[in-house]
Amino acid sequence: EYEETEDQADHSYDEHAEMKSVLAQMSELEPTSDEFQNLLKQLQTSVEHHVADEEGTLFPRGAELLGEAELQAMGEE
């Protein structure tokens, strides 16, 4: 809803889709295979980057824009 976070939110959704794709690829492989291990490392890097972005930037900015009452209502939903 907020223009200030629209690009960040879109980027976040793109990262979610990318990680789901990697997980789907991994589900077709043997965990001991080199390809699986490489995808696992890629996934770890992606998740760590994603969490840092959301926790460090998107969530704090969203909290500022939404305010305490709306955050509380969202949490109850």
Secondary structure, DSSP 4 states (H G I P E B T S, - for coil): --HHHHHHHHHHHHHHHHHHHHHHHHHTS-TTSHHHHHHHHHHHHHHHHHHHHIIIIIHHHHHHHHHHHHHHHHHH-
